Amino acid sequence: MREGLRAGPAVGAVAPFVAVLAHIGPAATWLPLLRRRRFPGLAGQGRPGHVALTFDDGPDPVSTPHFLDLLDGLGVRATFFVLGENVVRHPAQARELARRGHELAVHGWTHHRPWLPSPARDTRELGRAVGVVREVTGQVPLWYRPPYGILTSGRWAACRRAGLRPVLWTAWGKDWRQDATPASVRATVTADLRGGGTVLLHDTDRVSAPGSWRAALAALPGIVRDCRAAGLEVGPLLEHGVVGTDRAREAGRGEPVTSEAAPFRSTAPP
């Protein structure tokens, strides 16, 4: 009996740790190597002749229009992972994204860090974000990328309930940093870029270093030029054939790229 009484408090002390571990454990998919090798669909790997171009954190009436004008000039459409609160604040800008032919996806309602378990909040906020995108733009979002790329168990479950597919990235520009430059963003993207990859950039500095979006904007023409010089199309996730999606199988767009695909090499001039 005494041993049982002693074991009770010990089990009670361990239980919160187990709960937190179960909550944050799926966030290990943030690790690029693990994601590419074990979860290629989550990494955003698609058909080998295509690169998916994606932007996070908008829409922003100050910076997003510059990206839209530049993308028009480049003849490229992209996927914008928007925050629900920003769609509510700037509905005209969200509608403009759709009007110009870009795909809207969900980045959450806010850009908070999910360290404490709150599955009810995750479900409520993600469902709210999906509803706002549909109401404002008429688009039905297909994809979800969590803030900071951190997929907790609560976010996984909320994503499934909302009918979304989680997609992270295979290459990013680290364009949110104070020291980001057009050259550093372009070099960082191309260092990890392969055919079938998904590129992450940001069309706003709302949760980044002030003015950092300008580095991403200036790097964008070179990134697109690099892809085209390598014989790769650039477009939204909708056209990417992400590994494991029904759309990719139904479209019959060829076998998706594997983790052993040859690394991207640019032959375009800087």
Phi and psi in degrees as a GROMACS rama.xvg file:
@    title "Ramachandran Plot"
@    xaxis  label "Phi"
@    yaxis  label "Psi"
@TYPE xy
-62.066  -39.1269  ARG-2
-63.7954  -39.7124  GLU-3
-63.4024  -40.0298  GLY-4
-64.8075  -37.7819  LEU-5
-68.8615  -34.8205  ARG-6
-70.3653  -30.3158  ALA-7
-56.0246  -55.0241  GLY-8
-60.4907  -34.1394  PRO-9
-64.7603  -43.9828  ALA-10
-63.6078  -40.8503  VAL-11
-62.1694  -34.4259  GLY-12
-72.4221  -32.0013  ALA-13
-78.8665  -31.1408  VAL-14
-54.7493  -46.5883  ALA-15
-61.0209  -36.915  PRO-16
-63.3465  -43.1105  PHE-17
-63.0641  -40.9331  VAL-18
-63.6874  -43.1445  ALA-19
-65.7146  -39.895  VAL-20
-63.3466  -42.8371  LEU-21
-63.8399  -33.7866  ALA-22
-69.0205  -47.2334  HIS-23
-95.7989  -11.9148  ILE-24
-52.3631  -46.1725  GLY-25
-61.1016  -16.0555  PRO-26
-66.1368  -10.2385  ALA-27
-60.6589  -19.6786  ALA-28
-66.8863  -8.78533  THR-29
-64.4671  -27.8142  TRP-30
-65.3665  120.011  LEU-31
-58.5508  -44.4731  PRO-32
-65.0549  -44.7767  LEU-33
-60.403  -43.5188  LEU-34
-64.7226  -45.8653  ARG-35
-65.0313  -39.4615  ARG-36
-83.1184  -37.7131  ARG-37
-104.85  -24.8929  ARG-38
-134.381  64.712  PHE-39
-61.827  -33.0133  PRO-40
-65.613  -42.3787  GLY-41
-63.31  -34.4229  LEU-42
-70.3858  -15.6138  ALA-43
88.0283  24.7546  GLY-44
-77.8948  131.488  GLN-45
-132.676  -152.881  GLY-46
-65.776  142.254  ARG-47
-67.1053  -18.5154  PRO-48
-92.9494  11.2718  GLY-49
-132.335  147.41  HIS-50
-123.311  128.287  VAL-51
-88.6578  127.842  ALA-52
-103.923  122.645  LEU-53
-131.962  150.384  THR-54
-130.756  142.565  PHE-55
-114.081  157.513  ASP-56
88.8847  -10.5779  ASP-57
-82.2421  -162.721  GLY-58
-80.3391  157.181  PRO-59
-133.426  120.946  ASP-60
-67.0933  -16.2887  PRO-61
-84.4313  -48.3425  VAL-62
-101.299  -37.2342  SER-63
-56.8994  -39.5374  THR-64
-58.2617  -31.879  PRO-65
-64.7262  -40.2114  HIS-66
-67.5186  -39.4197  PHE-67
-63.5446  -43.3716  LEU-68
-64.5512  -41.9662  ASP-69
-66.6804  -42.6356  LEU-70
-63.2047  -37.5638  LEU-71
-59.0468  -45.6079  ASP-72
-64.0076  -32.1065  GLY-73
-83.4438  -12.2862  LEU-74
69.6417  37.8179  GLY-75
-123.364  139.104  VAL-76
-110.924  149.389  ARG-77
-136.629  176.37  ALA-78
-109.056  127.115  THR-79
-108.942  115.929  PHE-80
-86.4716  102.703  PHE-81
-97.8336  153.977  VAL-82
-91.2171  135.011  LEU-83
-56.5635  -42.0834  GLY-84
-64.1112  -30.5331  GLU-85
-75.6905  -32.236  ASN-86
-64.5616  -39.9373  VAL-87
-66.5068  -40.5772  VAL-88
-70.71  -35.1749  ARG-89
-130.387  62.6131  HIS-90
-62.7616  -34.5501  PRO-91
-63.3303  -37.5775  ALA-92
-69.7092  -37.401  GLN-93
-63.7381  -42.3808  ALA-94
-64.5656  -34.0085  ARG-95
-66.8052  -36.4953  GLU-96
-55.7372  -49.0436  LEU-97
-67.3126  -41.2513  ALA-98
-60.8205  -34.1552  ARG-99
-85.532  6.43815  ARG-100
91.8334  13.0307  GLY-101
-90.4254  157.387  HIS-102
-93.6109  133.971  GLU-103
-101.827  133.714  LEU-104
-128.543  175.201  ALA-105
-107.566  131.278  VAL-106
-109.58  4.29419  HIS-107
113.596  -177.307  GLY-108
-88.7808  -47.3332  TRP-109
-124.722  -178.217  THR-110
-110.157  41.7751  HIS-111
-80.0151  161.914  HIS-112
-90.1681  137.293  ARG-113
-99.4321  46.443  PRO-114
-71.718  -31.4185  TRP-115
-97.567  133.407  LEU-116
-60.0572  133.274  PRO-117
-157.299  67.454  SER-118
-59.7503  -34.9046  PRO-119
-65.2594  -42.7914  ALA-120
-64.1417  -43.5866  ARG-121
-56.9606  -46.9057  ASP-122
-64.0864  -44.8615  THR-123
-64.1324  -46.6271  ARG-124
-72.398  -37.4064  GLU-125
-69.7385  -41.677  LEU-126
-62.3229  -36.5952  GLY-127
-65.5853  -41.6528  ARG-128
-64.3736  -42.6561  ALA-129
-60.1795  -44.721  VAL-130
-62.8694  -39.0484  GLY-131
-67.6563  -42.4196  VAL-132
-60.391  -44.3503  VAL-133
-63.8119  -44.2739  ARG-134
-66.9187  -42.0694  GLU-135
-79.7187  -39.8301  VAL-136
-109.047  -18.5052  THR-137
82.5664  -5.15392  GLY-138
-86.4049  145.147  GLN-139
-100.377  107.862  VAL-140
-66.5099  145.436  PRO-141
-109.467  -23.7679  LEU-142
-121.199  154.03  TRP-143
-135.944  129.882  TYR-144
-125.512  115.855  ARG-145
-71.5701  150.155  PRO-146
-53.632  137.823  PRO-147
65.2378  5.39469  TYR-148
69.6445  20.2085  GLY-149
-96.9752  108.577  ILE-150
-98.4932  104.319  LEU-151
-87.5978  170.981  THR-152
-62.6834  -36.2294  SER-153
-65.4144  -39.1613  GLY-154
-70.4162  -37.1835  ARG-155
-58.7155  -49.2461  TRP-156
-64.3414  -41.942  ALA-157
-63.8172  -38.1965  ALA-158
-61.6806  -45.0575  CYS-159
-64.212  -42.6579  ARG-160
-64.0071  -32.614  ARG-161
-82.694  -3.81926  ALA-162
73.4966  26.8967  GLY-163
-103.614  159.849  LEU-164
-110.196  121.93  ARG-165
-74.2698  134.548  PRO-166
-139.973  127.217  VAL-167
-99.4168  -112.777  LEU-168
-164.848  162.726  TRP-169
-110.366  -20.4218  THR-170
-146.15  140.846  ALA-171
-137.754  166.357  TRP-172
-102.388  -3.84958  GLY-173
48.3462  41.7251  LYS-174
-81.796  -1.61735  ASP-175
-84.8507  -7.44687  TRP-176
-81.8774  153.109  ARG-177
-63.434  -32.8144  GLN-178
-92.9857  10.461  ASP-179
-68.0066  139.067  ALA-180
-129.141  163.537  THR-181
-55.4063  -40.234  PRO-182
-67.3179  -40.6112  ALA-183
-69.4163  -38.3833  SER-184
-64.0717  -46.6636  VAL-185
-63.1536  -44.3543  ARG-186
-66.0646  -38.4536  ALA-187
-68.3642  -39.5311  THR-188
-63.714  -52.0917  VAL-189
-69.244  -21.508  THR-190
-63.2158  -31.7491  ALA-191
-111.639  3.72329  ASP-192
-85.1207  133.213  LEU-193
-133.16  159.377  ARG-194
-56.4052  134.073  GLY-195
91.3453  0.515404  GLY-196
-83.4301  165.796  GLY-197
-119.942  125.144  THR-198
-99.1522  133.843  VAL-199
-109.11  121.977  LEU-200
-132.255  179.391  LEU-201
-129.517  134.761  HIS-202
-99.4753  15.6137  ASP-203
-157.629  161.193  THR-204
-111.594  20.7687  ASP-205
-57.254  -34.3592  ARG-206
-123.474  25.8009  VAL-207
-128.04  -178.711  SER-208
-62.5483  138.681  ALA-209
-54.5261  128.786  PRO-210
79.8768  1.11318  GLY-211
-66.1253  -23.3304  SER-212
-61.0299  -25.1072  TRP-213
-65.5932  -32.7105  ARG-214
-66.3267  -42.2314  ALA-215
-64.7745  -42.3413  ALA-216
-61.0005  -45.6881  LEU-217
-70.4082  -26.9954  ALA-218
-79.7054  -21.1463  ALA-219
-59.3028  -46.403  LEU-220
-58.267  -39.6097  PRO-221
-66.9574  -37.9214  GLY-222
-64.1088  -45.6514  ILE-223
-64.3404  -41.2284  VAL-224
-62.8668  -40.8084  ARG-225
-60.3875  -45.1094  ASP-226
-62.0805  -46.1632  CYS-227
-67.0233  -35.5878  ARG-228
-64.8036  -27.3361  ALA-229
-88.3809  6.05993  ALA-230
80.3544  22.8773  GLY-231
-107.962  134.608  LEU-232
-74.5049  153.75  GLU-233
-124.831  129.807  VAL-234
-168.603  -168.748  GLY-235
-80.8507  168.626  PRO-236
-61.4361  -30.3078  LEU-237
-55.4931  -31.5162  LEU-238
-102.8  8.29682  GLU-239
-88.7933  -23.4202  HIS-240
66.6235  50.654  GLY-241
-56.5846  136.929  VAL-242
-52.151  129.022  VAL-243
89.024  -5.59857  GLY-244
-85.4368  147.351  THR-245
-61.3607  -36.358  ASP-246
-61.9389  -39.5717  ARG-247
-64.5233  -40.8358  ALA-248
-69.0821  -41.6203  ARG-249
-67.7222  -35.8064  GLU-250
-72.1534  -22.2624  ALA-251
60.234  44.1112  GLY-252
-91.3862  22.2326  ARG-253
96.8994  172.244  GLY-254
-74.469  135.073  GLU-255
-67.8424  158.124  PRO-256
-65.3541  147.438  VAL-257
-103.076  172.363  THR-258
-68.4422  -12.0161  SER-259
-98.0886  12.6717  GLU-260
-60.9726  151.227  ALA-261
-64.0938  141.18  ALA-262
-65.8902  152.338  PRO-263
-69.3448  136.814  PHE-264
-133.774  124.04  ARG-265
-87.8531  138.724  SER-266
-113.34  4.3423  THR-267
-80.1192  150.153  ALA-268
-69.0463  153.168  PRO-269
